[in-house]
């Protein structure tokens, strides 16, 4: 009999606990206005989340485009440096040509001065 009393007390305690838990953690009923506000808040948060994911993807695309632009500008700089080396005047490469120009100019100037001094 003591065993059946223990089981009965456990069942009664469990039933009381379930009744108390239903009161404490039970289902709450929202008014129409509260439900509408809740739905609107959820929709706003979904829109914000979507816009954040779109802006993140746009930022990722922008970063990719800027990296490509940096690469192309670095290539332009390298090509410009090569062009500058090709176009750069290198007087030392044509030293015989400049020597000949200098010799002819010196001869012409000396001859001109000599002819002027012979006139006077």
MDTraj code that builds the backbone (N, CA, C; nanometers):
import mdtraj as md
import numpy as np

residues = "UNK UNK UNK UNK UNK UNK UNK UNK UNK UNK UNK UNK UNK UNK UNK UNK UNK UNK UNK UNK UNK UNK UNK UNK UNK UNK UNK UNK UNK UNK UNK UNK UNK UNK UNK UNK UNK UNK UNK UNK UNK UNK UNK UNK UNK UNK UNK UNK UNK UNK UNK UNK UNK UNK UNK UNK UNK UNK UNK UNK UNK UNK UNK UNK UNK UNK UNK UNK UNK UNK UNK UNK UNK UNK UNK UNK UNK UNK UNK UNK UNK UNK UNK UNK UNK UNK UNK UNK UNK UNK UNK UNK UNK UNK UNK UNK UNK UNK UNK UNK UNK UNK UNK UNK UNK UNK UNK UNK UNK UNK UNK UNK UNK UNK UNK UNK UNK UNK UNK UNK".split()
xyz = np.array([
    [0.0777, -0.1166, 0.0000],
    [0.0000, 0.0000, 0.0000],
    [0.0851, 0.1277, 0.0000],
    [0.1921, 0.1220, 0.0573],
    [0.2784, 0.2398, 0.0596],
    [0.3306, 0.2714, -0.0801],
    [0.3472, 0.1663, -0.1554],
    [0.3949, 0.1879, -0.2913],
    [0.2872, 0.2565, -0.3760],
    [0.1647, 0.2157, -0.3637],
    [0.0559, 0.2756, -0.4406],
    [0.0322, 0.4198, -0.3959],
    [0.0601, 0.4507, -0.2703],
    [0.0442, 0.5886, -0.2221],
    [0.1542, 0.6759, -0.2838],
    [0.2750, 0.6207, -0.2931],
    [0.3854, 0.6960, -0.3540],
    [0.3566, 0.7236, -0.5012],
    [0.3042, 0.6247, -0.5698],
    [0.2737, 0.6419, -0.7116],
    [0.1610, 0.7437, -0.7270],
    [0.0616, 0.7372, -0.6426],
    [-0.0506, 0.8307, -0.6491],
    [-0.0038, 0.9721, -0.6192],
    [0.0872, 0.9863, -0.5226],
    [0.1373, 1.1194, -0.4905],
    [0.2228, 1.1731, -0.6063],
    [0.2972, 1.0888, -0.6726],
    [0.3770, 1.1309, -0.7895],
    [0.2855, 1.1748, -0.9040],
    [0.1813, 1.1011, -0.9284],
    [0.0871, 1.1364, -1.0344],
    [0.0181, 1.2670, -1.0012],
    [-0.0245, 1.2841, -0.8749],
    [-0.0901, 1.4074, -0.8328],
    [0.0067, 1.5257, -0.8432],
    [0.1315, 1.5070, -0.8020],
    [0.2325, 1.6127, -0.8120],
    [0.2598, 1.6498, -0.9569],
    [0.2669, 1.5481, -1.0411],
    [0.2903, 1.5742, -1.1834],
    [0.1744, 1.6514, -1.2442],
    [0.0534, 1.6169, -1.2087],
    [-0.0641, 1.6864, -1.2601],
    [-0.0666, 1.8305, -1.2122],
    [-0.0329, 1.8513, -1.0834],
    [-0.0265, 1.9878, -1.0318],
    [0.0825, 2.0689, -1.1023],
    [0.1978, 2.0065, -1.1243],
    [0.3078, 2.0752, -1.1930],
    [0.2669, 2.1137, -1.3350],
    [0.2026, 2.0234, -1.4062],
    [0.1584, 2.0531, -1.5439],
    [0.0564, 2.1661, -1.5443],
    [-0.0331, 2.1680, -1.4492],
    [-0.1312, 2.2762, -1.4411],
    [-0.0654, 2.4088, -1.4115],
    [0.0303, 2.4069, -1.3169],
    [0.1031, 2.5291, -1.2823],
    [0.1881, 2.5759, -1.4010],
    [0.2555, 2.4840, -1.4714],
    [0.3412, 2.5179, -1.5852],
    [0.2577, 2.5768, -1.6980],
    [0.1353, 2.5250, -1.7149],
    [0.0480, 2.5787, -1.8184],
    [0.0096, 2.7219, -1.7882],
    [-0.0114, 2.7534, -1.6611],
    [-0.0441, 2.8907, -1.6231],
    [0.0753, 2.9835, -1.6417],
    [0.1947, 2.9359, -1.6049],
    [0.3144, 3.0198, -1.6104],
    [0.3654, 3.0324, -1.7541],
    [0.3837, 2.9194, -1.8192],
    [0.4413, 2.9205, -1.9543],
    [0.3368, 2.8969, -2.0615],
    [0.2207, 2.9228, -2.0330],
    [0.1104, 2.8920, -2.1246],
    [0.1090, 2.9808, -2.2470],
    [0.0206, 2.9492, -2.3344],
    [0.0061, 3.0211, -2.4592],
    [-0.0548, 3.1571, -2.4319],
    [0.0050, 3.2607, -2.4961],
    [-0.0511, 3.3948, -2.4830],
    [-0.1224, 3.4301, -2.6117],
    [-0.2278, 3.5008, -2.5995],
    [-0.3060, 3.5408, -2.7143],
    [-0.2776, 3.6871, -2.7431],
    [-0.2445, 3.7162, -2.8690],
    [-0.2148, 3.8532, -2.9098],
    [-0.3398, 3.9158, -2.9687],
    [-0.3497, 4.0460, -2.9517],
    [-0.4588, 4.1171, -3.0165],
    [-0.4262, 4.1319, -3.1649],
    [-0.5239, 4.1729, -3.2415],
    [-0.5036, 4.1911, -3.3860],
    [-0.3964, 4.2952, -3.4117],
    [-0.3974, 4.4026, -3.3343],
    [-0.2985, 4.5095, -3.3514],
    [-0.1578, 4.4605, -3.3188],
    [-0.1425, 4.3852, -3.2104],
    [-0.0117, 4.3315, -3.1737],
    [0.0394, 4.2333, -3.2783],
    [-0.0495, 4.1503, -3.3314],
    [-0.0094, 4.0549, -3.4352],
    [0.0344, 4.1288, -3.5613],
    [-0.0381, 4.2348, -3.5993],
    [-0.0004, 4.3130, -3.7168],
    [0.1347, 4.3810, -3.6968],
    [0.1552, 4.4374, -3.5766],
    [0.2846, 4.4995, -3.5466],
    [0.3975, 4.3973, -3.5531],
    [0.3736, 4.2788, -3.5020],
    [0.4740, 4.1737, -3.5046],
    [0.5071, 4.1328, -3.6478],
    [0.4057, 4.1197, -3.7310],
    [0.4268, 4.0851, -3.8720],
    [0.5035, 4.1953, -3.9439],
    [0.4670, 4.3216, -3.9178],
    [0.5375, 4.4337, -3.9807],
    [0.6835, 4.4382, -3.9384],
    [0.7103, 4.4148, -3.8104],
    [0.8482, 4.4139, -3.7621],
    [0.9291, 4.3023, -3.8277],
    [0.8700, 4.1859, -3.8425],
    [0.9401, 4.0739, -3.9066],
    [0.9695, 4.1067, -4.0525],
    [0.8731, 4.1658, -4.1230],
    [0.8943, 4.2025, -4.2628],
    [1.0029, 4.3089, -4.2772],
    [1.0035, 4.4076, -4.1878],
    [1.1070, 4.5117, -4.1915],
    [1.2446, 4.4514, -4.1700],
    [1.2547, 4.3593, -4.0751],
    [1.3838, 4.2953, -4.0495],
    [1.4291, 4.2106, -4.1688],
    [1.3347, 4.1448, -4.2353],
    [1.3702, 4.0676, -4.3543],
    [1.4188, 4.1592, -4.4660],
    [1.3547, 4.2732, -4.4832],
    [1.3968, 4.3691, -4.5859],
    [1.5361, 4.4226, -4.5537],
    [1.5595, 4.4544, -4.4253],
    [1.6919, 4.5027, -4.3856],
    [1.7984, 4.3962, -4.4101],
    [1.7669, 4.2717, -4.3789],
    [1.8623, 4.1632, -4.4012],
    [1.8911, 4.1467, -4.5497],
    [1.7874, 4.1565, -4.6329],
    [1.8074, 4.1466, -4.7780],
    [1.8924, 4.2613, -4.8306],
    [1.8653, 4.3825, -4.7825],
    [1.9426, 4.4974, -4.8293],
    [2.0873, 4.4875, -4.7847],
    [2.1108, 4.4338, -4.6655],
    [2.2484, 4.4157, -4.6195],
    [2.3214, 4.3137, -4.7056],
    [2.2540, 4.2056, -4.7416],
    [2.3200, 4.1062, -4.8254],
    [2.3455, 4.1616, -4.9645],
    [2.2538, 4.2449, -5.0171],
    [2.2747, 4.3068, -5.1480],
    [2.3908, 4.4053, -5.1416],
    [2.3959, 4.4869, -5.0359],
    [2.5059, 4.5831, -5.0246],
    [2.6386, 4.5114, -5.0048],
    [2.6391, 4.3998, -4.9333],
    [2.7617, 4.3225, -4.9184],
    [2.8090, 4.2673, -5.0522],
    [2.7157, 4.2178, -5.1320],
    [2.7546, 4.1643, -5.2624],
    [2.8023, 4.2771, -5.3535],
    [2.7397, 4.3951, -5.3438],
    [2.7850, 4.5089, -5.4237],
    [2.9241, 4.5537, -5.3810],
    [2.9482, 4.5533, -5.2508],
    [3.0813, 4.5900, -5.2018],
    [3.1856, 4.4892, -5.2489],
    [3.1489, 4.3622, -5.2515],
    [3.2414, 4.2600, -5.2994],
    [3.2732, 4.2822, -5.4468],
    [3.1701, 4.3138, -5.5263],
    [3.1929, 4.3426, -5.6677],
    [3.2795, 4.4663, -5.6863],
    [3.2548, 4.5677, -5.6043],
    [3.3331, 4.6907, -5.6134],
    [3.4791, 4.6646, -5.5796],
    [3.5028, 4.5832, -5.4785],
    [3.6398, 4.5495, -5.4405],
    [3.7084, 4.4734, -5.5531],
    [3.6366, 4.3803, -5.6159],
    [3.6940, 4.3058, -5.7279],
    [3.7295, 4.3990, -5.8438],
    [3.6395, 4.4933, -5.8747],
    [3.6665, 4.5881, -5.9829],
    [3.7857, 4.6780, -5.9502],
    [3.7958, 4.7208, -5.8256],
    [3.9085, 4.8051, -5.7862],
    [4.0401, 4.7274, -5.7923],
    [4.0377, 4.5999, -5.7549],
    [4.1587, 4.5180, -5.7664],
    [4.2007, 4.5016, -5.9120],
    [4.1025, 4.4815, -6.0012],
    [4.1341, 4.4724, -6.1437],
    [4.1917, 4.6046, -6.1947],
    [4.1365, 4.7160, -6.1480],
    [4.1865, 4.8470, -6.1897],
    [4.3297, 4.8679, -6.1412],
    [4.3583, 4.8250, -6.0197],
    [4.4940, 4.8365, -5.9665],
    [4.5904, 4.7555, -6.0510],
    [4.5505, 4.6338, -6.0874],
    [4.6361, 4.5503, -6.1706],
    [4.6631, 4.6145, -6.3059],
    [4.5576, 4.6686, -6.3678],
    [4.5768, 4.7312, -6.4995],
    [4.6632, 4.8570, -6.4882],
    [4.6478, 4.9331, -6.3794],
    [4.7316, 5.0520, -6.3611],
    [4.8777, 5.0142, -6.3375],
    [4.9015, 4.9050, -6.2667],
    [5.0392, 4.8590, -6.2473],
    [5.0999, 4.8165, -6.3802],
    [5.0213, 4.7522, -6.4658],
    [5.0701, 4.7160, -6.5986],
    [5.0995, 4.8407, -6.6810],
    [5.0131, 4.9429, -6.6700],
    [5.0358, 5.0686, -6.7413],
    [5.1649, 5.1354, -6.6964],
    [5.1906, 5.1322, -6.5669],
    [5.3136, 5.1917, -6.5146],
    [5.4350, 5.1178, -6.5699],
    [5.4291, 4.9852, -6.5720],
    [5.5410, 4.9067, -6.6248],
    [5.5629, 4.9368, -6.7726],
    [5.4537, 4.9450, -6.8497],
    [5.4668, 4.9763, -6.9924],
    [5.5184, 5.1181, -7.0146],
    [5.4750, 5.2108, -6.9313],
    [5.5220, 5.3490, -6.9433],
    [5.6713, 5.3578, -6.9129],
    [5.7169, 5.2821, -6.8148],
    [5.8605, 5.2804, -6.7841],
    [5.9401, 5.2234, -6.9011],
    [5.8870, 5.1172, -6.9631],
    [5.9556, 5.0607, -7.0800],
    [5.9588, 5.1619, -7.1941],
    [5.8462, 5.2321, -7.2147],
    [5.8395, 5.3316, -7.3214],
    [5.9375, 5.4450, -7.2949],
    [5.9485, 5.4859, -7.1701],
    [6.0400, 5.5942, -7.1349],
    [6.1841, 5.5534, -7.1626],
    [6.2155, 5.4274, -7.1384],
    [6.3518, 5.3806, -7.1677],
    [6.3776, 5.3785, -7.3174],
    [6.2743, 5.3445, -7.3964],
    [6.2915, 5.3396, -7.5410],
    [6.3008, 5.4791, -7.6020],
    [6.2239, 5.5741, -7.5492],
    [6.2181, 5.7073, -7.6065],
    [6.3286, 5.7973, -7.5530],
    [6.3845, 5.7629, -7.4397],
    [6.4837, 5.8466, -7.3733],
    [6.6027, 5.8724, -7.4652],
    [6.6400, 6.0005, -7.4750],
    [6.7545, 6.0359, -7.5580],
    [6.8812, 5.9840, -7.4931],
    [6.9562, 5.9100, -7.5707],
    [7.0821, 5.8553, -7.5175],
    [7.1953, 5.9074, -7.6058],
    [7.2536, 6.0181, -7.5642],
    [7.3573, 6.0835, -7.6434],
    [7.4808, 5.9955, -7.6567],
    [7.5049, 5.9140, -7.5556],
    [7.6248, 5.8313, -7.5578],
    [7.6165, 5.7189, -7.6602],
    [7.4984, 5.6862, -7.7068],
    [7.4860, 5.5814, -7.8070],
    [7.5240, 5.6327, -7.9457],
    [7.5125, 5.7636, -7.9686],
    [7.5443, 5.8223, -8.0995],
    [7.6637, 5.9174, -8.0878],
    [7.7678, 5.8769, -8.0186],
    [7.8789, 5.9681, -7.9937],
    [7.9545, 6.0044, -8.1219],
    [7.9609, 5.9169, -8.2190],
    [8.0315, 5.9494, -8.3437],
    [7.9526, 6.0523, -8.4240],
    [7.8221, 6.0411, -8.4196],
    [7.7388, 6.1381, -8.4887],
    [7.7565, 6.2772, -8.4277],
    [7.7532, 6.2842, -8.2935],
    [7.7718, 6.4131, -8.2266],
    [7.9141, 6.4658, -8.2436],
    [8.0088, 6.3777, -8.2461],
    [8.1490, 6.4195, -8.2690],
    [8.1614, 6.4820, -8.4074],
    [8.0965, 6.4209, -8.5066],
    [8.1036, 6.4731, -8.6442],
    [8.0348, 6.6092, -8.6519],
    [7.9163, 6.6225, -8.5897],
    [7.8487, 6.7524, -8.5872],
    [7.9353, 6.8587, -8.5205],
    [7.9963, 6.8214, -8.4108],
    [8.0831, 6.9161, -8.3396],
    [8.2034, 6.9559, -8.4217],
    [8.2626, 6.8600, -8.4905],
    [8.3805, 6.8898, -8.5720],
    [8.3434, 6.9821, -8.6876],
    [8.2326, 6.9553, -8.7548],
    [8.1887, 7.0401, -8.8664],
    [8.1538, 7.1792, -8.8162],
    [8.0843, 7.1907, -8.7048],
    [8.0495, 7.3201, -8.6478],
    [8.1749, 7.3971, -8.6075],
    [8.2682, 7.3291, -8.5458],
    [8.3937, 7.3964, -8.5064],
    [8.4692, 7.4459, -8.6293],
    [8.4765, 7.3637, -8.7315],
    [8.5456, 7.4039, -8.8537],
    [8.4746, 7.5231, -8.9174],
    [8.3406, 7.5178, -8.9226],
    [8.2657, 7.6266, -8.9840],
    [8.2802, 7.7555, -8.9062],
    [8.2756, 7.7501, -8.7768],
    [8.2895, 7.8690, -8.6931],
    [8.4311, 7.9264, -8.7050],
    [8.5273, 7.8400, -8.7020],
    [8.6674, 7.8852, -8.7139],
    [8.6898, 7.9478, -8.8508],
    [8.6369, 7.8891, -8.9543],
    [8.6534, 7.9429, -9.0894],
    [8.5831, 8.0772, -9.1010],
    [8.4635, 8.0906, -9.0412],
    [8.3899, 8.2161, -9.0455],
    [8.4672, 8.3269, -8.9745],
    [8.5223, 8.2976, -8.8581],
    [8.5997, 8.3981, -8.7840],
    [8.7266, 8.4339, -8.8624],
    [8.7897, 8.3354, -8.9227],
    [8.9109, 8.3621, -9.0022],
    [8.8781, 8.4494, -9.1230],
    [8.7625, 8.4250, -9.1882],
    [8.7274, 8.5075, -9.3037],
    [8.6907, 8.6488, -9.2617],
    [8.6325, 8.6688, -9.1450],
    [8.6000, 8.8019, -9.0955],
    [8.7275, 8.8776, -9.0634],
    [8.8234, 8.8141, -9.0040],
    [8.9484, 8.8831, -8.9682],
    [9.0304, 8.9154, -9.0934],
    [9.0153, 8.8417, -9.1987],
    [9.0886, 8.8727, -9.3220],
    [9.0269, 8.9925, -9.3944],
    [8.8987, 9.0198, -9.3726],
    [8.8338, 9.1333, -9.4379],
    [8.8872, 9.2611, -9.3779],
    [8.9092, 9.2689, -9.2498],
    [8.9540, 9.3914, -9.1847],
    [9.1000, 9.3937, -9.1887],
])
top = md.Topology()
chain = top.add_chain()
for i, resn in enumerate(residues, 1):
    res = top.add_residue(resn, chain, resSeq=i)
    for name in ("N", "CA", "C"):
        top.add_atom(name, md.element.get_by_symbol(name[0]), res)
traj = md.Trajectory(xyz[None], top)
